[in-house]
Structure formats: C-alpha cells, structure tokens
Amino acid sequence: MIVASEHQAKLRQKEIQEIDKKASKEHEEAKKNSNFTQTYPKGWQRIRELVRDKQGAAAIGLYSFFAEHIDPTCGAVVCDQQFLANQMGVSTRTIRRW
C-alpha cells in the first residue's frame, strides 16, 4: 500500500496495530481451549482405580464434576460439601466417603 502523506502513514500504522492486537487476542482465546477438558495419564489411572470397586465407581461422577469445573488458571475447584451433595444427589456423608 502506498501512503501519500504523513497523516495517511499514521492512519495506516494505527490500522496495522489494531489488526495485530485483534490477531493476538484471537490467538490467546484459541489457546484457552474453552469447552475442552484434558485428561492426563494419571487422571486415566485414577478413573481405572475408581471403577474397580462399587464405592469408587459411584465416585466417578464426583471426579468428573471436578474435571468439568476446574479453574484452568489455578487447577482448583472450590465449593462446599453440601453443594457437591446437592449436585450429585447424595448426602454430605457420601461426599466425605468418596
């Protein structure tokens, strides 16, 4: 693109900066993997361990709840036992056993 004046050059430079800013933002969003949960080998190992017994098989729902709601910035899920019990349809005692 040919720019004829200093003013046009500044406008074009600003336009290029906006394009770069937008591309950078899109790149950062793409890196976040929204609506995606990754399971590492240790996670699969834990699932296999839970499946082995009746109590553990029931806890898979809780394990998957944690995986679904984990905060990707810090790797944590913060909620109380009563909330978990309500979500899983069990008592708080069951949550503690799991």
N, C-alpha and C positions, 0 to 999 in steps of 0.2 A: 504494500500500500504506500502510495506517495503522499506525503503531507506537505502542503504548500506554505504553511505559516507556523510560527511558534505556538499559537493558540491551538491549531489543529494537532500539532505534535503532543501537546499536553493532554488534550482530549483523548487522543489515541492511547497515550500511555496510561491514563486513568482507566480506559476501557479494557486494556490488557490486564491491568491489576485486578479489576473486577472479575474477569474471566478466570484468572489464576486463583483468586480467592474462592470462587464458586467451585472450581475443579478440586481444590484442596479440601473443601468442606465435603464434597461428594465422596472423595477418597476416604476421608475419616469416617463417614457414615457407613460406607461399604465395609470397612474394617471391623465395625461393631458386631457384625453377624446377627442382626436383630432377628427374633423368632427362630433362633437356632441354639441348640444345646449340644455341647461337645462332651463325649464320654471318653475318659482316658482308660487305659488298660486296668488300672487299679479300680476304677469305677465298675467295669465289667466284672472284675473279680469279686467285688462286693456284692453285685447282683447275684452271681452264681452262689455265693455263700448264703445269701438270704433265701434263695429258692430251696436249699437243702432241707430245711425243716418247716413245719407248719407255722410256727410263730414268725420266723423270718420271712416266709412267703407273704404273710399278711403285711409285713413292714415295707414291702416293695412300694406300696402306694405312698408311704411317707417318704421313702428315699426318692421316688420320682417327683414328689411335691417339692422337695428341697432342690432337686436338679432344675425343675421348671422355674422356680422363683429366686434362684441365686442372683445376687447382685454382681454383675460382671466386673465392676470396678474394684471390689474387695473380696469377692468369693464368700460372701456371708448371706445367711437368711436370718432375719431377726423377727421372732414372733413368740407369743407365749403358748404354753401347753394347751390352754383352753381353746385358743384359736385353731391350733392344729387338730385337736379333738373334734371340734365342730366341722372342720373341713373334711376330715376322714370319716366322720360319722361314728366315732368311738368315744370312750371315756378318756379323761386325762390319765387315769391309771394305765390304760392300754398304751398311751403315748409314752409314758415313762418306761414301760416294759420293752417297748420296741427299741 
